[in-house]
Amino acid sequence: MKLQLIFDEKPRGGGGIGASAQIAKTLHQQGIDTTILLYDEALELATGGDFNSASERLQMLLCLNPGDGGSHFLLAKTLAAMKEWQKSILHLKKAAENGMKIPKEVRTFVDQGLQRELRNTDIERKRALQRDRTELNQLKNEIRRLRSKNSSLNNENLGLVNSLRTWMYACAIIAGSFAAIFIYMLIDGGGTEEEQSETSTATTESDDSQEPTENTEISTPPTTDSKTKTRKTSVRKPATTIKTVKKPITKEPAGYDFPVQHLVQRDDTCGGLAVKYYKKFGLWTKIANHNNNPKCILRPGKSIEIPAPN
């Protein structure tokens, strides 16, 4: 919305115009020539270098007598000294309109000053425009750099995300493999120990069933006596308890002559070899320590030595 100035103040008197002419007329009737006094004062101030005060006096004079060509000319020179070239040219024109002859050197001085001002203004405008263009180019370059950096960061972030996913998949596969191997070893080792326990139990029962127990009954033939009745005497021999002698358990499984040279196969593990040769999963450390291989890393195609379990 465009703003406009509205002069809605109330007049102090009856209103109207011509106050400056009335003031000049009144002063003239009193024998006071204001134009001469103001002109002389302005000239003295301008000569002394007080161009602002001189300009004010001349403007007061021109209010009382707008057609004073000499005052317009003096004001034009005063404004030129203040480097207000356009206002100076305006008063030079008014001075010429009121019959004042303008010296050529004054006109040339003012025109050259105006041209210098316009040239300087144009140069300053071009400099300002160049500064604006430079700043705009810098901003554009900064935007390009930031976009390039942002793109690089996005690519790097995407690469890190892909690497993280790959590592997660690899870790999941490795963990699953180890879990499967561990479960397999537990199942395989537990089954073997159970079979060994069942075999031992069966052997013990078989030995117990073969233990001899004697409950012998001895009969004595009857003695015949003519005077006594025939009596049958039965004498029971006390049962003889025979202690069961268990066979000593051999720690070395039958069928292997230790130490055994074993050629490592692709699926062999120390736990599996312990179950195979010792019938016990927990003895895998004996194989590993005997072969100076604490971590029990088996390489297919190479031979390892299986020591005796005891």
Secondary structure, DSSP 4 states (H G I P E B T S, - for coil): --------PPPSSS--S-HHHHHHHHHHHTT--HHHHHHHHHHHHHHTT-HHHHHHHHHHHHHH-TT-HHHHHHHHHHHHHTT-HHHHHHHHHHHHHTTPPPPHHHHHHHHHHHHHHHHHHHHHHHHHHHHHHHHHHHHHHHHHHHHHHHHHHHHHHHHHHHHHHHHHHHHHHHHHHHHHHHHHHHHHHHHHHHHHHHHHHHHHHHHHHT---B--EEEPPPBP-SSS--B--EEEPPPBP----PPPPPSSPTT--SSEEEE--TT--HHHHHHHHHS-GGGHHHHHHHTT-TT----TT-EEEE----
